[in-house]
Amino acid sequence: MSRQLTQAPRYRTLADILAREVRASYQPGDLLPAEAALAKRFDVNRHTIRRALDELVAAGMVTRHQGRGTQVVDRRLDYAVNAGSKVTQNLAEQGVATQTQCLEQGLRLPPEAIAQRFGRRSDEPLLCVDTLRHVDDSPVLFLRHWFDDHRLPNWTHRYRGGSTRALLSQHYGLRLYRRRVRIEAGSANRDDTRLLRCPLNAPLLQLTSDNVDANGTLVEISVGRARADRFAYHIDFNDIDEVSL
């Protein structure tokens, strides 16, 4: 087999070099040199440099900002997963302001597995609410909420964005607790790339949560897809009494 066939592509070699330099010489928040400067340094075209930087973006080491360049990821947003935690409140306690945009809402047929958990037939709709969380005007988390529509009359007339938990409490007297959580790794599909502004196949974290009321009755199943370069989950066992619901 020829050497040409066994060699790694040039952009991957450059990605490895840049990754080592980022770890050794850069601080969170630092900007990398412009693509043109890197292309001149390595004597390659800008397309090759762009593909190398794509590898670093996909690895969660850097992020791109239009008009500013490529920046070393400053920190992952740390979200404590426990029975009663709320995304907006959790991040606010860290001094992180978030904005929640309502993308779409209404009755929709759920996946069969979700319908079964609600005790519904697959041809029975649930209330589906899609939201997008932004931090510093950058989208980091897409959430799809499946609600028991019988518990939330007139929801679509009331909700226009912001915290769903706040509306549940204020208008429906519901405080929800996590009964079951599943965290798994995934990769960005084309919808994710559009919503989260990340490369195709970039690493994502998906958290699926069954949320119940004080009586243990299922009210919501939420499915969140978060950029792994911006979001980190940790499990908090301090509220063990609530977890036992």
C-alpha positions as CSV (number, residue, x, y, z in Angstrom):
1,M,0.0,0.0,0.0
2,S,1.4,3.4,-0.9
3,R,2.4,6.0,1.7
4,Q,-0.2,8.4,0.2
5,L,-3.0,6.0,1.1
6,T,-1.8,5.4,4.6
7,Q,-1.2,9.1,5.5
8,A,-3.8,11.0,7.5
9,P,-5.5,13.8,5.6
10,R,-3.6,17.1,5.8
11,Y,-6.5,18.8,7.7
12,R,-6.5,16.2,10.4
13,T,-2.8,16.5,10.9
14,L,-3.2,20.3,11.3
15,A,-6.1,19.7,13.6
16,D,-3.9,17.6,15.9
17,I,-1.2,20.3,15.8
18,L,-3.7,23.1,16.6
19,A,-5.3,21.0,19.4
20,R,-2.0,20.5,21.1
21,E,-1.2,24.3,20.8
22,V,-4.6,25.2,22.2
23,R,-4.1,22.9,25.3
24,A,-0.6,24.2,25.8
25,S,-0.6,27.9,25.0
26,Y,-4.2,29.2,25.1
27,Q,-6.5,30.3,27.8
28,P,-10.3,30.1,27.8
29,G,-11.7,33.0,25.8
30,D,-8.5,33.5,23.7
31,L,-8.9,33.9,19.9
32,L,-7.0,31.8,17.5
33,P,-5.2,33.5,14.6
34,A,-7.3,34.3,11.6
35,E,-7.8,31.6,9.0
36,A,-5.6,33.5,6.5
37,A,-2.7,33.7,8.9
38,L,-2.9,30.0,9.7
39,A,-3.1,29.1,6.0
40,K,0.1,31.2,5.4
41,R,1.8,29.7,8.4
42,F,1.2,26.1,7.3
43,D,1.4,26.8,3.6
44,V,-2.1,25.4,2.8
45,N,-5.3,26.9,1.4
46,R,-8.0,28.3,3.7
47,H,-10.3,25.4,2.9
48,T,-7.8,23.0,4.6
49,I,-7.5,25.3,7.6
50,R,-11.3,25.6,7.8
51,R,-11.7,21.8,7.9
52,A,-9.0,21.5,10.6
53,L,-10.8,24.1,12.7
54,D,-14.1,22.2,12.1
55,E,-12.4,19.3,13.9
56,L,-11.7,21.4,16.9
57,V,-15.2,22.8,16.9
58,A,-16.7,19.3,16.8
59,A,-14.4,18.3,19.6
60,G,-15.8,21.1,21.8
61,M,-12.4,22.9,22.0
62,V,-13.3,26.1,20.1
63,T,-16.4,27.9,18.9
64,R,-16.9,30.3,16.0
65,H,-18.3,33.8,16.3
66,Q,-19.3,35.7,13.3
67,G,-17.2,38.9,13.0
68,R,-14.9,37.8,15.9
69,G,-13.2,34.6,14.8
70,T,-12.5,31.3,16.4
71,Q,-12.4,31.4,20.2
72,V,-11.2,28.8,22.7
73,V,-14.3,27.7,24.7
74,D,-14.3,29.7,27.9
75,R,-16.3,27.3,30.0
76,R,-19.1,24.8,29.8
77,L,-22.4,25.8,31.4
78,D,-22.7,23.5,34.4
79,Y,-26.2,22.2,35.0
80,A,-27.0,20.2,38.2
81,V,-29.5,17.5,37.5
82,N,-31.7,16.7,40.5
83,A,-35.3,16.1,41.2
84,G,-36.4,19.7,41.4
85,S,-33.7,21.7,39.4
86,K,-34.8,24.1,36.8
87,V,-32.6,25.2,33.9
88,T,-33.2,28.9,34.0
89,Q,-32.9,29.1,37.8
90,N,-29.9,26.9,37.9
91,L,-27.9,29.0,35.4
92,A,-29.1,32.2,36.9
93,E,-27.5,31.2,40.2
94,Q,-24.2,30.9,38.4
95,G,-24.7,34.5,37.1
96,V,-25.6,33.3,33.6
97,A,-28.5,35.0,31.9
98,T,-30.6,32.9,29.5
99,Q,-33.3,33.7,27.0
100,T,-35.9,31.1,26.1
101,Q,-37.6,31.3,22.7
102,C,-40.8,29.4,21.9
103,L,-40.3,27.9,18.4
104,E,-43.6,26.0,18.1
105,Q,-46.4,24.6,20.2
106,G,-49.6,22.7,19.8
107,L,-51.1,19.2,19.8
108,R,-48.9,16.6,18.0
109,L,-48.7,12.9,17.8
110,P,-45.8,11.7,20.0
111,P,-43.4,8.9,19.4
112,E,-44.8,5.6,20.5
113,A,-42.5,5.2,23.5
114,I,-43.6,8.6,24.9
115,A,-47.3,7.8,24.3
116,Q,-46.9,4.6,26.2
117,R,-45.3,6.3,29.2
118,F,-48.3,8.6,29.3
119,G,-50.7,5.7,29.0
120,R,-52.0,7.0,25.7
121,R,-52.6,5.3,22.4
122,S,-50.1,6.2,19.6
123,D,-52.9,8.0,17.7
124,E,-53.7,10.3,20.7
125,P,-51.9,13.7,20.5
126,L,-50.1,15.4,23.4
127,L,-49.2,19.0,23.9
128,C,-45.8,19.5,22.3
129,V,-43.8,22.7,23.0
130,D,-40.4,23.3,21.3
131,T,-38.1,25.9,23.0
132,L,-34.6,27.1,22.3
133,R,-32.3,28.4,25.1
134,H,-29.8,31.1,24.3
135,V,-26.8,32.3,26.4
136,D,-25.1,35.5,25.2
137,D,-27.3,35.4,22.1
138,S,-25.8,32.0,21.3
139,P,-28.2,28.9,21.2
140,V,-27.0,26.1,23.4
141,L,-30.0,23.9,24.2
142,F,-33.1,22.7,22.2
143,L,-35.9,21.4,24.4
144,R,-38.9,19.5,23.3
145,H,-41.6,19.3,26.0
146,W,-44.3,16.7,25.8
147,F,-47.2,17.6,28.2
148,D,-50.4,15.9,29.3
149,D,-52.7,18.3,27.5
150,H,-55.6,17.5,29.8
151,R,-53.7,19.1,32.7
152,L,-52.9,22.3,30.9
153,P,-56.0,23.9,29.3
154,N,-55.4,27.1,27.3
155,W,-51.6,26.6,27.4
156,T,-51.0,27.9,23.9
157,H,-52.8,31.2,24.7
158,R,-50.7,31.8,27.8
159,Y,-47.2,30.7,26.8
160,R,-45.1,33.0,24.6
161,G,-41.6,32.1,25.8
162,G,-39.5,32.0,28.9
163,S,-39.5,29.4,31.7
164,T,-42.2,26.7,31.2
165,R,-41.8,25.8,34.9
166,A,-42.8,29.4,35.9
167,L,-46.0,29.2,33.9
168,L,-46.8,25.7,35.3
169,S,-46.5,27.1,38.8
170,Q,-48.2,30.5,38.3
171,H,-51.2,29.4,36.2
172,Y,-51.7,25.7,36.9
173,G,-50.4,25.3,40.5
174,L,-48.0,22.6,39.4
175,R,-44.5,22.0,40.7
176,L,-42.8,19.2,38.8
177,Y,-40.1,16.8,40.0
178,R,-37.8,14.5,37.9
179,R,-38.7,10.9,38.4
180,R,-36.4,9.4,35.8
181,V,-33.5,10.9,33.8
182,R,-31.6,9.4,30.8
183,I,-28.4,11.0,29.6
184,E,-26.9,9.9,26.3
185,A,-24.4,11.1,23.8
186,G,-25.5,12.0,20.3
187,S,-24.4,13.9,17.2
188,A,-25.9,16.9,15.5
189,N,-28.3,16.3,12.6
190,R,-29.3,18.9,10.1
191,D,-32.1,20.3,12.3
192,D,-29.6,20.6,15.2
193,T,-27.0,22.4,13.0
194,R,-29.7,25.0,12.0
195,L,-31.0,25.5,15.6
196,L,-27.8,25.2,17.6
197,R,-25.4,26.7,15.0
198,C,-23.0,23.8,15.3
199,P,-21.3,21.6,12.6
200,L,-23.0,18.5,11.3
201,N,-22.2,15.6,13.5
202,A,-20.9,17.8,16.3
203,P,-21.2,16.1,19.7
204,L,-24.4,16.7,21.6
205,L,-25.7,15.7,25.0
206,Q,-29.3,14.5,25.1
207,L,-31.2,14.4,28.4
208,T,-34.7,12.9,28.6
209,S,-36.6,13.6,31.8
210,D,-39.9,12.2,33.1
211,N,-41.4,15.0,35.3
212,V,-44.2,14.3,37.8
213,D,-46.4,16.3,40.1
214,A,-46.4,16.0,43.9
215,N,-48.6,12.9,43.7
216,G,-46.1,11.2,41.3
217,T,-48.4,11.5,38.2
218,L,-46.5,12.1,34.9
219,V,-47.2,15.6,33.6
220,E,-44.2,16.2,31.2
221,I,-41.5,14.3,29.3
222,S,-38.8,16.7,28.2
223,V,-36.1,15.9,25.7
224,G,-33.2,18.3,25.6
225,R,-30.4,18.4,23.0
226,A,-27.4,20.5,24.2
227,R,-24.1,21.4,22.6
228,A,-21.5,19.4,24.3
229,D,-19.0,22.1,23.9
230,R,-21.1,24.5,25.9
231,F,-23.1,22.4,28.3
232,A,-22.2,19.9,31.0
233,Y,-24.5,17.9,33.3
234,H,-23.7,16.7,36.8
235,I,-25.9,14.6,39.0
236,D,-26.8,16.1,42.4
237,F,-27.9,13.6,45.1
238,N,-28.5,16.2,47.8
239,D,-32.3,16.0,47.4
240,I,-32.5,12.3,48.0
241,D,-35.9,12.5,49.6
242,E,-37.4,14.2,46.5
243,V,-35.7,11.7,44.2
244,S,-37.6,8.9,46.0
245,L,-40.9,10.1,44.5
